[in-house]
């Protein structure tokens, strides 16, 4: 998936679930995982890749990690 495709996907997810995301992030959580049309993880600690994979196995769906934290991007040369 290209960066642009991923960005468009997250835009669609936030368009659909933005109110839920904003409410949970204002409630003290820094990291959320959306899966199967609901928040399945909410915490002030970052979720590990293995935990995300486990949630995906549990729900049989792709899970989306949402954070309010800034994420630094690096340029690959």
Phi and psi restraints in degrees (range 20) as a CNS / XPLOR table:
assign (resid 1 and name C) (resid 2 and name N)
       (resid 2 and name CA) (resid 2 and name C) 1.0 -77.0 20.0 2
assign (resid 2 and name N) (resid 2 and name CA)
       (resid 2 and name C) (resid 3 and name N) 1.0 164.0 20.0 2
assign (resid 2 and name C) (resid 3 and name N)
       (resid 3 and name CA) (resid 3 and name C) 1.0 -57.2 20.0 2
assign (resid 3 and name N) (resid 3 and name CA)
       (resid 3 and name C) (resid 4 and name N) 1.0 -42.5 20.0 2
assign (resid 3 and name C) (resid 4 and name N)
       (resid 4 and name CA) (resid 4 and name C) 1.0 -63.3 20.0 2
assign (resid 4 and name N) (resid 4 and name CA)
       (resid 4 and name C) (resid 5 and name N) 1.0 -44.6 20.0 2
assign (resid 4 and name C) (resid 5 and name N)
       (resid 5 and name CA) (resid 5 and name C) 1.0 -62.2 20.0 2
assign (resid 5 and name N) (resid 5 and name CA)
       (resid 5 and name C) (resid 6 and name N) 1.0 -42.8 20.0 2
assign (resid 5 and name C) (resid 6 and name N)
       (resid 6 and name CA) (resid 6 and name C) 1.0 -63.5 20.0 2
assign (resid 6 and name N) (resid 6 and name CA)
       (resid 6 and name C) (resid 7 and name N) 1.0 -42.5 20.0 2
assign (resid 6 and name C) (resid 7 and name N)
       (resid 7 and name CA) (resid 7 and name C) 1.0 -61.7 20.0 2
assign (resid 7 and name N) (resid 7 and name CA)
       (resid 7 and name C) (resid 8 and name N) 1.0 -43.3 20.0 2
assign (resid 7 and name C) (resid 8 and name N)
       (resid 8 and name CA) (resid 8 and name C) 1.0 -64.8 20.0 2
assign (resid 8 and name N) (resid 8 and name CA)
       (resid 8 and name C) (resid 9 and name N) 1.0 -38.3 20.0 2
assign (resid 8 and name C) (resid 9 and name N)
       (resid 9 and name CA) (resid 9 and name C) 1.0 -62.8 20.0 2
assign (resid 9 and name N) (resid 9 and name CA)
       (resid 9 and name C) (resid 10 and name N) 1.0 -47.3 20.0 2
assign (resid 9 and name C) (resid 10 and name N)
       (resid 10 and name CA) (resid 10 and name C) 1.0 -65.0 20.0 2
assign (resid 10 and name N) (resid 10 and name CA)
       (resid 10 and name C) (resid 11 and name N) 1.0 -34.5 20.0 2
assign (resid 10 and name C) (resid 11 and name N)
       (resid 11 and name CA) (resid 11 and name C) 1.0 -61.0 20.0 2
assign (resid 11 and name N) (resid 11 and name CA)
       (resid 11 and name C) (resid 12 and name N) 1.0 -42.5 20.0 2
assign (resid 11 and name C) (resid 12 and name N)
       (resid 12 and name CA) (resid 12 and name C) 1.0 -66.6 20.0 2
assign (resid 12 and name N) (resid 12 and name CA)
       (resid 12 and name C) (resid 13 and name N) 1.0 -40.6 20.0 2
assign (resid 12 and name C) (resid 13 and name N)
       (resid 13 and name CA) (resid 13 and name C) 1.0 -61.7 20.0 2
assign (resid 13 and name N) (resid 13 and name CA)
       (resid 13 and name C) (resid 14 and name N) 1.0 -45.9 20.0 2
assign (resid 13 and name C) (resid 14 and name N)
       (resid 14 and name CA) (resid 14 and name C) 1.0 -68.8 20.0 2
assign (resid 14 and name N) (resid 14 and name CA)
       (resid 14 and name C) (resid 15 and name N) 1.0 -31.7 20.0 2
assign (resid 14 and name C) (resid 15 and name N)
       (resid 15 and name CA) (resid 15 and name C) 1.0 -62.9 20.0 2
assign (resid 15 and name N) (resid 15 and name CA)
       (resid 15 and name C) (resid 16 and name N) 1.0 -42.2 20.0 2
assign (resid 15 and name C) (resid 16 and name N)
       (resid 16 and name CA) (resid 16 and name C) 1.0 -76.6 20.0 2
assign (resid 16 and name N) (resid 16 and name CA)
       (resid 16 and name C) (resid 17 and name N) 1.0 -39.1 20.0 2
assign (resid 16 and name C) (resid 17 and name N)
       (resid 17 and name CA) (resid 17 and name C) 1.0 -117.4 20.0 2
assign (resid 17 and name N) (resid 17 and name CA)
       (resid 17 and name C) (resid 18 and name N) 1.0 14.5 20.0 2
assign (resid 17 and name C) (resid 18 and name N)
       (resid 18 and name CA) (resid 18 and name C) 1.0 -54.7 20.0 2
assign (resid 18 and name N) (resid 18 and name CA)
       (resid 18 and name C) (resid 19 and name N) 1.0 -40.6 20.0 2
assign (resid 18 and name C) (resid 19 and name N)
       (resid 19 and name CA) (resid 19 and name C) 1.0 -66.7 20.0 2
assign (resid 19 and name N) (resid 19 and name CA)
       (resid 19 and name C) (resid 20 and name N) 1.0 -39.7 20.0 2
assign (resid 19 and name C) (resid 20 and name N)
       (resid 20 and name CA) (resid 20 and name C) 1.0 -64.8 20.0 2
assign (resid 20 and name N) (resid 20 and name CA)
       (resid 20 and name C) (resid 21 and name N) 1.0 -45.1 20.0 2
assign (resid 20 and name C) (resid 21 and name N)
       (resid 21 and name CA) (resid 21 and name C) 1.0 -61.0 20.0 2
assign (resid 21 and name N) (resid 21 and name CA)
       (resid 21 and name C) (resid 22 and name N) 1.0 -50.2 20.0 2
assign (resid 21 and name C) (resid 22 and name N)
       (resid 22 and name CA) (resid 22 and name C) 1.0 -60.3 20.0 2
assign (resid 22 and name N) (resid 22 and name CA)
       (resid 22 and name C) (resid 23 and name N) 1.0 -42.1 20.0 2
assign (resid 22 and name C) (resid 23 and name N)
       (resid 23 and name CA) (resid 23 and name C) 1.0 -63.0 20.0 2
assign (resid 23 and name N) (resid 23 and name CA)
       (resid 23 and name C) (resid 24 and name N) 1.0 -44.4 20.0 2
assign (resid 23 and name C) (resid 24 and name N)
       (resid 24 and name CA) (resid 24 and name C) 1.0 -69.9 20.0 2
assign (resid 24 and name N) (resid 24 and name CA)
       (resid 24 and name C) (resid 25 and name N) 1.0 -38.3 20.0 2
assign (resid 24 and name C) (resid 25 and name N)
       (resid 25 and name CA) (resid 25 and name C) 1.0 -67.8 20.0 2
assign (resid 25 and name N) (resid 25 and name CA)
       (resid 25 and name C) (resid 26 and name N) 1.0 -35.7 20.0 2
assign (resid 25 and name C) (resid 26 and name N)
       (resid 26 and name CA) (resid 26 and name C) 1.0 -71.3 20.0 2
assign (resid 26 and name N) (resid 26 and name CA)
       (resid 26 and name C) (resid 27 and name N) 1.0 -21.4 20.0 2
assign (resid 26 and name C) (resid 27 and name N)
       (resid 27 and name CA) (resid 27 and name C) 1.0 -80.6 20.0 2
assign (resid 27 and name N) (resid 27 and name CA)
       (resid 27 and name C) (resid 28 and name N) 1.0 5.6 20.0 2
assign (resid 27 and name C) (resid 28 and name N)
       (resid 28 and name CA) (resid 28 and name C) 1.0 110.5 20.0 2
assign (resid 28 and name N) (resid 28 and name CA)
       (resid 28 and name C) (resid 29 and name N) 1.0 -11.7 20.0 2
assign (resid 28 and name C) (resid 29 and name N)
       (resid 29 and name CA) (resid 29 and name C) 1.0 -80.1 20.0 2
assign (resid 29 and name N) (resid 29 and name CA)
       (resid 29 and name C) (resid 30 and name N) 1.0 143.1 20.0 2
assign (resid 29 and name C) (resid 30 and name N)
       (resid 30 and name CA) (resid 30 and name C) 1.0 -104.7 20.0 2
assign (resid 30 and name N) (resid 30 and name CA)
       (resid 30 and name C) (resid 31 and name N) 1.0 -22.6 20.0 2
assign (resid 30 and name C) (resid 31 and name N)
       (resid 31 and name CA) (resid 31 and name C) 1.0 -131.3 20.0 2
assign (resid 31 and name N) (resid 31 and name CA)
       (resid 31 and name C) (resid 32 and name N) 1.0 133.5 20.0 2
assign (resid 31 and name C) (resid 32 and name N)
       (resid 32 and name CA) (resid 32 and name C) 1.0 -128.6 20.0 2
assign (resid 32 and name N) (resid 32 and name CA)
       (resid 32 and name C) (resid 33 and name N) 1.0 151.2 20.0 2
assign (resid 32 and name C) (resid 33 and name N)
       (resid 33 and name CA) (resid 33 and name C) 1.0 -125.6 20.0 2
assign (resid 33 and name N) (resid 33 and name CA)
       (resid 33 and name C) (resid 34 and name N) 1.0 122.5 20.0 2
assign (resid 33 and name C) (resid 34 and name N)
       (resid 34 and name CA) (resid 34 and name C) 1.0 -98.9 20.0 2
assign (resid 34 and name N) (resid 34 and name CA)
       (resid 34 and name C) (resid 35 and name N) 1.0 131.7 20.0 2
assign (resid 34 and name C) (resid 35 and name N)
       (resid 35 and name CA) (resid 35 and name C) 1.0 -155.3 20.0 2
assign (resid 35 and name N) (resid 35 and name CA)
       (resid 35 and name C) (resid 36 and name N) 1.0 137.8 20.0 2
assign (resid 35 and name C) (resid 36 and name N)
       (resid 36 and name CA) (resid 36 and name C) 1.0 54.3 20.0 2
assign (resid 36 and name N) (resid 36 and name CA)
       (resid 36 and name C) (resid 37 and name N) 1.0 40.9 20.0 2
assign (resid 36 and name C) (resid 37 and name N)
       (resid 37 and name CA) (resid 37 and name C) 1.0 68.7 20.0 2
assign (resid 37 and name N) (resid 37 and name CA)
       (resid 37 and name C) (resid 38 and name N) 1.0 21.4 20.0 2
assign (resid 37 and name C) (resid 38 and name N)
       (resid 38 and name CA) (resid 38 and name C) 1.0 -152.0 20.0 2
assign (resid 38 and name N) (resid 38 and name CA)
       (resid 38 and name C) (resid 39 and name N) 1.0 164.4 20.0 2
assign (resid 38 and name C) (resid 39 and name N)
       (resid 39 and name CA) (resid 39 and name C) 1.0 -78.1 20.0 2
assign (resid 39 and name N) (resid 39 and name CA)
       (resid 39 and name C) (resid 40 and name N) 1.0 119.9 20.0 2
assign (resid 39 and name C) (resid 40 and name N)
       (resid 40 and name CA) (resid 40 and name C) 1.0 -110.1 20.0 2
assign (resid 40 and name N) (resid 40 and name CA)
       (resid 40 and name C) (resid 41 and name N) 1.0 -5.3 20.0 2
assign (resid 40 and name C) (resid 41 and name N)
       (resid 41 and name CA) (resid 41 and name C) 1.0 -153.1 20.0 2
assign (resid 41 and name N) (resid 41 and name CA)
       (resid 41 and name C) (resid 42 and name N) 1.0 137.2 20.0 2
assign (resid 41 and name C) (resid 42 and name N)
       (resid 42 and name CA) (resid 42 and name C) 1.0 -150.5 20.0 2
assign (resid 42 and name N) (resid 42 and name CA)
       (resid 42 and name C) (resid 43 and name N) 1.0 125.4 20.0 2
assign (resid 42 and name C) (resid 43 and name N)
       (resid 43 and name CA) (resid 43 and name C) 1.0 -162.3 20.0 2
assign (resid 43 and name N) (resid 43 and name CA)
       (resid 43 and name C) (resid 44 and name N) 1.0 164.9 20.0 2
assign (resid 43 and name C) (resid 44 and name N)
       (resid 44 and name CA) (resid 44 and name C) 1.0 -91.8 20.0 2
assign (resid 44 and name N) (resid 44 and name CA)
       (resid 44 and name C) (resid 45 and name N) 1.0 -2.0 20.0 2
assign (resid 44 and name C) (resid 45 and name N)
       (resid 45 and name CA) (resid 45 and name C) 1.0 -108.4 20.0 2
assign (resid 45 and name N) (resid 45 and name CA)
       (resid 45 and name C) (resid 46 and name N) 1.0 150.1 20.0 2
assign (resid 45 and name C) (resid 46 and name N)
       (resid 46 and name CA) (resid 46 and name C) 1.0 -69.4 20.0 2
assign (resid 46 and name N) (resid 46 and name CA)
       (resid 46 and name C) (resid 47 and name N) 1.0 137.5 20.0 2
assign (resid 46 and name C) (resid 47 and name N)
       (resid 47 and name CA) (resid 47 and name C) 1.0 -83.1 20.0 2
assign (resid 47 and name N) (resid 47 and name CA)
       (resid 47 and name C) (resid 48 and name N) 1.0 142.1 20.0 2
assign (resid 47 and name C) (resid 48 and name N)
       (resid 48 and name CA) (resid 48 and name C) 1.0 -80.8 20.0 2
assign (resid 48 and name N) (resid 48 and name CA)
       (resid 48 and name C) (resid 49 and name N) 1.0 159.9 20.0 2
assign (resid 48 and name C) (resid 49 and name N)
       (resid 49 and name CA) (resid 49 and name C) 1.0 -59.2 20.0 2
assign (resid 49 and name N) (resid 49 and name CA)
       (resid 49 and name C) (resid 50 and name N) 1.0 -39.9 20.0 2
assign (resid 49 and name C) (resid 50 and name N)
       (resid 50 and name CA) (resid 50 and name C) 1.0 -63.4 20.0 2
assign (resid 50 and name N) (resid 50 and name CA)
       (resid 50 and name C) (resid 51 and name N) 1.0 -40.4 20.0 2
assign (resid 50 and name C) (resid 51 and name N)
       (resid 51 and name CA) (resid 51 and name C) 1.0 -63.8 20.0 2
assign (resid 51 and name N) (resid 51 and name CA)
       (resid 51 and name C) (resid 52 and name N) 1.0 -38.3 20.0 2
assign (resid 51 and name C) (resid 52 and name N)
       (resid 52 and name CA) (resid 52 and name C) 1.0 -65.1 20.0 2
assign (resid 52 and name N) (resid 52 and name CA)
       (resid 52 and name C) (resid 53 and name N) 1.0 -45.6 20.0 2
assign (resid 52 and name C) (resid 53 and name N)
       (resid 53 and name CA) (resid 53 and name C) 1.0 -60.3 20.0 2
assign (resid 53 and name N) (resid 53 and name CA)
       (resid 53 and name C) (resid 54 and name N) 1.0 -39.0 20.0 2
assign (resid 53 and name C) (resid 54 and name N)
       (resid 54 and name CA) (resid 54 and name C) 1.0 -64.4 20.0 2
assign (resid 54 and name N) (resid 54 and name CA)
       (resid 54 and name C) (resid 55 and name N) 1.0 -41.5 20.0 2
assign (resid 54 and name C) (resid 55 and name N)
       (resid 55 and name CA) (resid 55 and name C) 1.0 -64.1 20.0 2
assign (resid 55 and name N) (resid 55 and name CA)
       (resid 55 and name C) (resid 56 and name N) 1.0 -39.2 20.0 2
assign (resid 55 and name C) (resid 56 and name N)
       (resid 56 and name CA) (resid 56 and name C) 1.0 -64.6 20.0 2
assign (resid 56 and name N) (resid 56 and name CA)
       (resid 56 and name C) (resid 57 and name N) 1.0 -39.8 20.0 2
assign (resid 56 and name C) (resid 57 and name N)
       (resid 57 and name CA) (resid 57 and name C) 1.0 -65.2 20.0 2
assign (resid 57 and name N) (resid 57 and name CA)
       (resid 57 and name C) (resid 58 and name N) 1.0 -43.5 20.0 2
assign (resid 57 and name C) (resid 58 and name N)
       (resid 58 and name CA) (resid 58 and name C) 1.0 -61.1 20.0 2
assign (resid 58 and name N) (resid 58 and name CA)
       (resid 58 and name C) (resid 59 and name N) 1.0 -45.2 20.0 2
assign (resid 58 and name C) (resid 59 and name N)
       (resid 59 and name CA) (resid 59 and name C) 1.0 -94.3 20.0 2
assign (resid 59 and name N) (resid 59 and name CA)
       (resid 59 and name C) (resid 60 and name N) 1.0 -11.9 20.0 2
assign (resid 59 and name C) (resid 60 and name N)
       (resid 60 and name CA) (resid 60 and name C) 1.0 65.5 20.0 2
assign (resid 60 and name N) (resid 60 and name CA)
       (resid 60 and name C) (resid 61 and name N) 1.0 27.4 20.0 2
assign (resid 60 and name C) (resid 61 and name N)
       (resid 61 and name CA) (resid 61 and name C) 1.0 -138.4 20.0 2
assign (resid 61 and name N) (resid 61 and name CA)
       (resid 61 and name C) (resid 62 and name N) 1.0 161.1 20.0 2
assign (resid 61 and name C) (resid 62 and name N)
       (resid 62 and name CA) (resid 62 and name C) 1.0 -73.2 20.0 2
assign (resid 62 and name N) (resid 62 and name CA)
       (resid 62 and name C) (resid 63 and name N) 1.0 136.3 20.0 2
assign (resid 62 and name C) (resid 63 and name N)
       (resid 63 and name CA) (resid 63 and name C) 1.0 -108.6 20.0 2
assign (resid 63 and name N) (resid 63 and name CA)
       (resid 63 and name C) (resid 64 and name N) 1.0 145.6 20.0 2
assign (resid 63 and name C) (resid 64 and name N)
       (resid 64 and name CA) (resid 64 and name C) 1.0 -114.7 20.0 2
assign (resid 64 and name N) (resid 64 and name CA)
       (resid 64 and name C) (resid 65 and name N) 1.0 123.0 20.0 2
assign (resid 64 and name C) (resid 65 and name N)
       (resid 65 and name CA) (resid 65 and name C) 1.0 -90.1 20.0 2
assign (resid 65 and name N) (resid 65 and name CA)
       (resid 65 and name C) (resid 66 and name N) 1.0 124.8 20.0 2
assign (resid 65 and name C) (resid 66 and name N)
       (resid 66 and name CA) (resid 66 and name C) 1.0 -119.6 20.0 2
assign (resid 66 and name N) (resid 66 and name CA)
       (resid 66 and name C) (resid 67 and name N) 1.0 134.3 20.0 2
assign (resid 66 and name C) (resid 67 and name N)
       (resid 67 and name CA) (resid 67 and name C) 1.0 -140.4 20.0 2
assign (resid 67 and name N) (resid 67 and name CA)
       (resid 67 and name C) (resid 68 and name N) 1.0 153.3 20.0 2
assign (resid 67 and name C) (resid 68 and name N)
       (resid 68 and name CA) (resid 68 and name C) 1.0 -92.6 20.0 2
assign (resid 68 and name N) (resid 68 and name CA)
       (resid 68 and name C) (resid 69 and name N) 1.0 -11.7 20.0 2
assign (resid 68 and name C) (resid 69 and name N)
       (resid 69 and name CA) (resid 69 and name C) 1.0 -66.9 20.0 2
assign (resid 69 and name N) (resid 69 and name CA)
       (resid 69 and name C) (resid 70 and name N) 1.0 149.0 20.0 2
assign (resid 69 and name C) (resid 70 and name N)
       (resid 70 and name CA) (resid 70 and name C) 1.0 -72.6 20.0 2
assign (resid 70 and name N) (resid 70 and name CA)
       (resid 70 and name C) (resid 71 and name N) 1.0 139.0 20.0 2
assign (resid 70 and name C) (resid 71 and name N)
       (resid 71 and name CA) (resid 71 and name C) 1.0 -116.2 20.0 2
assign (resid 71 and name N) (resid 71 and name CA)
       (resid 71 and name C) (resid 72 and name N) 1.0 121.6 20.0 2
assign (resid 71 and name C) (resid 72 and name N)
       (resid 72 and name CA) (resid 72 and name C) 1.0 -80.8 20.0 2
assign (resid 72 and name N) (resid 72 and name CA)
       (resid 72 and name C) (resid 73 and name N) 1.0 134.8 20.0 2
assign (resid 72 and name C) (resid 73 and name N)
       (resid 73 and name CA) (resid 73 and name C) 1.0 -103.6 20.0 2
assign (resid 73 and name N) (resid 73 and name CA)
       (resid 73 and name C) (resid 74 and name N) 1.0 142.6 20.0 2
assign (resid 73 and name C) (resid 74 and name N)
       (resid 74 and name CA) (resid 74 and name C) 1.0 -112.9 20.0 2
assign (resid 74 and name N) (resid 74 and name CA)
       (resid 74 and name C) (resid 75 and name N) 1.0 152.4 20.0 2
assign (resid 74 and name C) (resid 75 and name N)
       (resid 75 and name CA) (resid 75 and name C) 1.0 -94.3 20.0 2
assign (resid 75 and name N) (resid 75 and name CA)
       (resid 75 and name C) (resid 76 and name N) 1.0 128.0 20.0 2
assign (resid 75 and name C) (resid 76 and name N)
       (resid 76 and name CA) (resid 76 and name C) 1.0 -89.9 20.0 2
assign (resid 76 and name N) (resid 76 and name CA)
       (resid 76 and name C) (resid 77 and name N) 1.0 125.8 20.0 2
